[in-house]
Structures are given as C-alpha cells and as structure tokens.
Amino acid sequence: MDSIGILGAGAMGSGIAQVAAAAGHDVVVCDNLTIALSKAGKNIQATLKMLVERGKIADAEAYSLFSRIKFTDHMSEFRNCSLVIEAIQEDIEQKQIAFKSMEAIVEETAIIASNTSSLSISAMGAHLRHPERILGVHFFNPAPMMRLVEIIPALQTKPEIVERGKELISSWGKTTVLAKDTPGFIVNRVARPYYGEALRILDEGIANIATIDWAMRDLAGFRMGPFELMDFIGNDINYAVTEVVFQNFYFDPRYKPSFTQKRLVDAHFFGRKTSRGFYDYREGAFWPEPVKDTTLGAEIANRIIAMLINEASDALYWRIASRDDIDLAMTRGVNYPKGLLAWADEIGISVIVEKLDSLYVEYLEDRYRCSPLLRKMQRQGLTFYEK
Ligand SMILES: NC(=O)c1ccc[n+]([C@@H]2O[C@H](COP(=O)([O-])OP(=O)(O)OC[C@H]3O[C@@H](n4cnc5c(N)ncnc54)[C@H](O)[C@@H]3O)[C@@H](O)[C@H]2O)c1
C-alpha cells in the first residue's frame, strides 16, 4: 500500500493522518515543532481510545492504526511517499518554500497536495519543477468525522494526477467533489450568504440573533443557526474566510464582510472558545429569546435560502463544479438539510428569482443581483433536476 506523508501536525494534519492510517496506509507526519508532534500523537491516541470505549473499533485495531503513523521532524522521511499533503499554516510563501523542499525529496511520480482552504493551488504549483503533479485536497475539520473532500486541480495539473488523487481519497471512505481553483472552492464560497445575509438582517434590525437562529434551525431545518455556527467555528476564522473570499473576488459586494462581526473579532469575542461571541457563554449570562413569529421567521429563512441558492446557481453557471457536486458538497461538507439546487427546484425557480429581484429593487445593490442562470431557467421553464 502507498505510504502517505503529511506536512504539519496541527488540527488538520493530525486528523488527515488518522484517516489515512485507518485506511491501512503507513503515514509519516512531519512538523518542525516537536511539541506539535507529541500533541498530535496524544490527540490521535485520545480519539482512538474514545472510539474503542464506544465500541466503534477493537483495541487491536486502534493499536495497529496508531503504530502505522510515524512522527518526525525530518522531511527526508517522505522519500517513499506516493502522496504528500501539506497542512501547515495558511501562508502562501511558507507553503511555496515547503513545496520546493518536499519536491526535492519525493519521487517524480509522487502527488504533491495542499489542504489549503483559500489559497490558489496554481500559485503553489508555480514553484515546483514538475507542477503537473500539484493537487488541492481540501478536508474539513475534524477530518476523521467530516465526509467531504474537495479535490482541486491547478491549471498545471495532469488529468491522471486528478484521477489518482480522487481514487485514493475516495478509497479512504470520503466523498470527493471536483472544484475549480477559485476562491473558496465550493463550500467556502456557496456558504457565505448563510453568515453574510444573517448578519445583514441583524444589522438592519429586522430580527435579533436568537430569532434568526430559530428561523434557520427550526423552520428551515439547518443543524445550527448562523450565529451559533459562527460562534462554534470561531468568529476570527469565519471573518478571515469571508475577508479572503471578498478580496479574492475583487471586492464583489456579495461577499462583503460585516462590521458587526469585525468588532467581535477586534474585542476577541471569538465565540465558544473565548466564552463570548454573538452569545455569552459565561456562567449565568443572559441569552436573548427568539421572537417565534412564523411570518417573520419565514421571511428570514426565505431571504437567506434565496441568497444561498443564488450563490450555488452562480457556482454552476461559472462552472466551478457540477450540479451534483455542488449539492453533495453542501449536504456532506456542511450538513445542509438539502442540496441547494434540488431545493431550488422544490421551491420553484420563479419564486427564487422573484425573491432576489424584490431584494434588488428594495436595495439597488449589486449584492442582490440574480444569477444569469436562474433568470434563463425561469424564462425557459427549466429545473436543475428532471422532474
Ligand atoms: N482548521 C480548519 O478548520 C481547517 C479546515 C480546512 C483546511 N484548513 C487548512 O489546513 C491547513 C492547516 O490548518 P490547521 O488548522 O491544521 O493549522 P495548525 O496551525 O493547527 O497547524 C499547522 C502546523 O504546521 C506546522 N508547521 C508550520 N510550518 C511548518 C513547516 N515549514 N514544516 C513543518 N511543519 C510546519 C506548525 O508547527 C503546526 O503544527 C491550513 O492551510 C488551513 O487553511 C484548516
């Protein structure tokens, strides 16, 4: 079986190492900080112990899985790896340096991959001698739990490399989707309105955080409301992703970040991890009550869902991914209750177009422009899926 190399033993690197070892591979995890390596080892062991206690895996299986992972601070240990996945911090210069060093070690046939969530894979390939073997493999956090992996070929990537990478990661029990090398790939782009439109509704004083969360959870069927989800992800991380997507889309107003969230970040109100975010998680703190008005709730849910569908339709229109992969990405990657394009058919393309147009007429902002694909489908009476 292929040996897999992972560079960076942080949250993502250690999770991906566990996934690859669970699939039977020998895994080499390399980090330049020995403390990060020992922490990663302890975290994986703690996860395996929990899985054994819950009866998910046998003791012997946990033992052999862990024994397949080698922790090292020498990148030269990657020499026999047929796939190396870089999972160091999100810094293009650091990543480019790391790629050059990895390429000098691995064989010419090895795939060199990055787990970046926002950087250009083509820009990483530009620094390789053989850029045709660069690939984006975007796992979600926590990697052992989340089923989705976005596969992103760079401009330079050879089709065989994409196929090999996709096949290998699918054999680890993951659902893979193919995405174009564009900001946010599929999930981090299509999900933006879930946060952005909720923040806008809050900022306009239409409803408070508890009411918006209630509408999206209890009426629309999402697992978490936008504000509890932003607090869970961390406002620092969520805000940074929005900012990167906004900048990389040449300041398209559709992705404009919110001052409200920026101020929370400024104050270090990151969410659950700092005990304060949109909600206050300190002992005995006051929590706002939702206004359970179903007319207001439906208005909130319809507005956010229309904006999400618009984003998913635009991703299809601009060929970022296929219809099925866009729907799979949102249901498997972020647990949406339905694929957004299937949801559009269910609601009715005309209803979505009219909702977007009414927002556009109200605000006269480019943010609310309807995707050309939706408008064309409405005109021709088409649906995303056959009826
Ligand atoms: N955390 C998430 O939710 C998440 C989700 C998907 C993708 N990502 C992406 O995955 C990557 C890693 O994220 P993370 O959250 O695991 O980061 P992290 O900060 O937890 O871990 C990064 C690790 O890389 C090590 N490192 C840094 N430079 C190195 C080098 N030159 N050589 C060897 N080791 C080095 C650090 O010591 C650290 O242990 C980033 O590109 C991030 O954008 C993160």
Ligand as a Chemical Component Dictionary entry (heavy atoms), coordinates in Angstrom:
data_LIG
# 
_chem_comp.id                   LIG 
_chem_comp.type                 NON-POLYMER 
_chem_comp.pdbx_formal_charge   0 
_chem_comp.three_letter_code    LIG 
# 
loop_
_chem_comp_atom.comp_id 
_chem_comp_atom.atom_id 
_chem_comp_atom.alt_atom_id 
_chem_comp_atom.type_symbol 
_chem_comp_atom.charge 
_chem_comp_atom.model_Cartn_x 
_chem_comp_atom.model_Cartn_y 
_chem_comp_atom.model_Cartn_z 
_chem_comp_atom.pdbx_ordinal 
LIG N1  N1  N 0  -8.561  24.303 10.883 1  
LIG C1  C1  C 0  -9.527  24.180 9.994  2  
LIG O1  O1  O 0  -10.730 24.240 10.309 3  
LIG C2  C2  C 0  -9.166  23.948 8.556  4  
LIG C3  C3  C 0  -10.109 23.342 7.706  5  
LIG C4  C4  C 0  -9.730  23.063 6.377  6  
LIG C5  C5  C 0  -8.479  23.433 5.910  7  
LIG N2  N2  N 1  -7.607  24.066 6.766  8  
LIG C6  C6  C 0  -6.269  24.414 6.230  9  
LIG O2  O2  O 0  -5.349  23.407 6.648  10 
LIG C7  C7  C 0  -4.058  23.981 6.882  11 
LIG C8  C8  C 0  -3.611  23.677 8.298  12 
LIG O3  O3  O 0  -4.536  24.193 9.208  13 
LIG P1  P1  P 0  -4.521  23.790 10.756 14 
LIG O4  O4  O 0  -5.735  24.405 11.349 15 
LIG O5  O5  O -1 -4.261  22.335 10.917 16 
LIG O6  O6  O 0  -3.210  24.584 11.228 17 
LIG P2  P2  P 0  -2.440  24.484 12.629 18 
LIG O7  O7  O 0  -1.924  25.840 12.919 19 
LIG O8  O8  O 0  -3.278  23.754 13.641 20 
LIG O9  O9  O 0  -1.188  23.504 12.288 21 
LIG C9  C9  C 0  -0.130  23.864 11.434 22 
LIG C10 C10 C 0  1.081   23.032 11.818 23 
LIG O10 O10 O 0  2.091   23.179 10.820 24 
LIG C11 C11 C 0  3.361   23.244 11.439 25 
LIG N3  N3  N 0  4.298   23.899 10.514 26 
LIG C12 C12 C 0  4.312   25.184 10.133 27 
LIG N4  N4  N 0  5.277   25.402 9.210  28 
LIG C13 C13 C 0  5.879   24.204 9.008  29 
LIG C14 C14 C 0  6.925   23.752 8.164  30 
LIG N5  N5  N 0  7.541   24.586 7.326  31 
LIG N6  N6  N 0  7.301   22.456 8.219  32 
LIG C15 C15 C 0  6.677   21.583 9.053  33 
LIG N7  N7  N 0  5.638   21.954 9.873  34 
LIG C16 C16 C 0  5.269   23.236 9.842  35 
LIG C17 C17 C 0  3.117   24.015 12.723 36 
LIG O11 O11 O 0  4.127   23.744 13.675 37 
LIG C18 C18 C 0  1.745   23.449 13.135 38 
LIG O12 O12 O 0  1.891   22.326 13.984 39 
LIG C19 C19 C 0  -4.204  25.472 6.549  40 
LIG O13 O13 O 0  -3.837  25.670 5.203  41 
LIG C20 C20 C 0  -5.702  25.723 6.736  42 
LIG O14 O14 O 0  -6.168  26.802 5.982  43 
LIG C21 C21 C 0  -7.914  24.302 8.061  44 
# 
loop_
_chem_comp_bond.comp_id 
_chem_comp_bond.atom_id_1 
_chem_comp_bond.atom_id_2 
_chem_comp_bond.value_order 
_chem_comp_bond.pdbx_ordinal 
LIG N1  C1  SING 1  
LIG C1  O1  DOUB 2  
LIG C1  C2  SING 3  
LIG C2  C3  SING 4  
LIG C2  C21 DOUB 5  
LIG C3  C4  DOUB 6  
LIG C4  C5  SING 7  
LIG C5  N2  DOUB 8  
LIG N2  C6  SING 9  
LIG N2  C21 SING 10 
LIG C6  O2  SING 11 
LIG C6  C20 SING 12 
LIG O2  C7  SING 13 
LIG C7  C8  SING 14 
LIG C7  C19 SING 15 
LIG C8  O3  SING 16 
LIG O3  P1  SING 17 
LIG P1  O4  DOUB 18 
LIG P1  O5  SING 19 
LIG P1  O6  SING 20 
LIG O6  P2  SING 21 
LIG P2  O7  DOUB 22 
LIG P2  O8  SING 23 
LIG P2  O9  SING 24 
LIG O9  C9  SING 25 
LIG C9  C10 SING 26 
LIG C10 O10 SING 27 
LIG C10 C18 SING 28 
LIG O10 C11 SING 29 
LIG C11 N3  SING 30 
LIG C11 C17 SING 31 
LIG N3  C12 SING 32 
LIG N3  C16 SING 33 
LIG C12 N4  DOUB 34 
LIG N4  C13 SING 35 
LIG C13 C14 SING 36 
LIG C13 C16 DOUB 37 
LIG C14 N5  SING 38 
LIG C14 N6  DOUB 39 
LIG N6  C15 SING 40 
LIG C15 N7  DOUB 41 
LIG N7  C16 SING 42 
LIG C17 O11 SING 43 
LIG C17 C18 SING 44 
LIG C18 O12 SING 45 
LIG C19 O13 SING 46 
LIG C19 C20 SING 47 
LIG C20 O14 SING 48 
# 
